[in-house]
Amino acid sequence: MPRISRRTFVAAPADVVWSLAGDFSQWHPKLRIYAGGPEAPAELVVTVVSQDDEGKTLSYHMPDPPFPIKNHRATILVEDAAHACSYVTWSAEFDAADEDLQQLEDSLGDDVFAQALDNLATAAQDSFGASQVAANA
């Protein structure tokens, strides 16, 4: 089963990042969580299959992926990295034809995961920075 994964460093504590990670609308312009019906119009609707707040992991699948894949399951993991910093890893496993794997690595890995992780990092860093300014005011 192929696996695509991206990881990013975030200059904000894991708790701050985790508070945003489950709300895709805060950092991913195309994903929305399906909860009895789409919360908002979106290009990609996902269904959360497990969430562990203590372990800071969220797993989901796309019922109707826009990519040539089947049996999709993705996981977002937020880890402490010391000194009010963290790492976020976003990975997905799926079934796909061998000839589609490079295109999926580029489109799913780079165009979706990497760009969205940059957005999550920025949102978390902005939130953490604002809380630090408010605490010192």
Secondary structure, 3 states (H helix, E strand, C coil): CCEEEEEEEECCCHHHHHHHHCCHHHCCCCEEEECCCECCCCCEEEEEEEEECCCCEEEEECCCCCCCCEEEEEEEEEEECCCCCEEEEEEEEEECCHHHHHHHHHHHHHHHHHHHHHHHHHHHHHHHHHHHHHHHC
